[in-house]
Amino acid sequence: MTDADVSLHADGGGKRSAAGRPVLGFDKVMKVHTYLSELFRQNGSTLVRAGFINGPPGFVTLEADGELQTTALEIEDGKVTAIYVVRNPDKLRHLH
């Protein structure tokens, strides 16, 4: 379940593609994920590990470009209220 006011935050650090600013609202976040689903159909990612990412539940994936990515889900009252994606390789160096 996703909250109507869900937000998506992505950090590519200028080194990998990512949304430049937060994406706000259910419709806009779903539009981004619809676009991403098309990319993943062509260049999938591999789940490395599920766990907690800086507190919230989330997962680490190995992307098609060979880089790691983390995704954390902020959950309130059983609904996802925020999605935090880190693609910046400098911030993920400790995972290698």
C-alpha positions in Angstrom: 0.0 0.0 0.0 1.2 3.4 -0.9 0.2 6.7 0.8 -1.5 9.3 -1.4 1.2 11.8 -0.3 4.2 9.4 -1.0 7.5 11.0 -1.9 10.5 9.6 -3.8 14.0 10.8 -3.1 17.0 9.7 -5.1 20.7 10.5 -4.8 23.0 9.8 -7.7 25.6 12.2 -6.6 26.0 13.5 -10.1 27.7 10.3 -11.0 24.7 8.1 -11.8 21.2 9.1 -13.0 18.7 9.9 -10.4 15.8 12.3 -9.9 17.2 15.8 -9.3 14.6 16.7 -6.8 12.0 14.9 -4.8 9.0 13.4 -6.7 5.8 14.1 -4.7 2.4 12.5 -4.7 1.1 9.1 -5.7 0.5 9.8 -9.4 3.9 11.3 -10.0 5.7 8.5 -8.0 3.8 5.8 -9.9 4.7 7.5 -13.2 8.4 7.3 -12.4 8.0 3.7 -11.4 6.2 2.9 -14.6 9.1 4.4 -16.6 11.6 2.5 -14.4 9.7 -0.8 -14.9 10.3 -0.4 -18.7 14.0 0.1 -18.1 14.2 -2.9 -15.7 12.6 -5.1 -18.4 15.5 -4.4 -20.6 18.3 -4.1 -17.9 17.2 -5.8 -14.8 18.7 -5.6 -11.3 19.5 -8.3 -8.9 18.5 -8.4 -5.2 21.6 -8.6 -3.1 20.1 -8.3 0.4 17.0 -7.2 2.2 17.3 -5.5 5.6 17.3 -2.1 7.2 18.8 0.9 5.4 19.7 3.6 7.9 16.7 2.6 10.0 13.8 1.9 7.6 13.3 -1.5 5.9 14.7 -1.8 2.5 17.0 -3.6 0.1 20.3 -3.5 -1.7 20.4 -4.3 -5.4 23.1 -4.8 -8.0 22.1 -2.8 -11.0 22.7 -3.6 -14.7 25.6 -1.2 -14.8 27.4 -3.2 -12.1 26.9 -0.7 -9.4 25.0 -1.2 -6.1 21.9 0.8 -5.1 20.0 1.0 -1.9 16.2 1.5 -1.5 14.6 2.3 1.9 10.9 2.5 2.5 9.5 4.8 5.2 6.3 3.2 6.4 3.5 4.8 8.5 0.2 3.1 9.5 1.0 0.2 7.1 1.5 2.5 4.0 4.7 3.5 2.2 5.1 7.3 2.8 8.6 7.8 1.4 11.0 6.0 -0.8 14.7 6.8 -0.5 17.1 5.5 -3.3 20.8 6.0 -3.0 22.7 5.5 -6.3 25.7 7.6 -5.5 28.7 5.3 -5.6 30.7 7.4 -3.1 28.0 6.8 -0.5 27.8 3.1 -1.2 31.5 2.3 -1.2 31.3 0.7 2.2 28.9 -2.0 0.8 31.5 -3.4 -1.6 
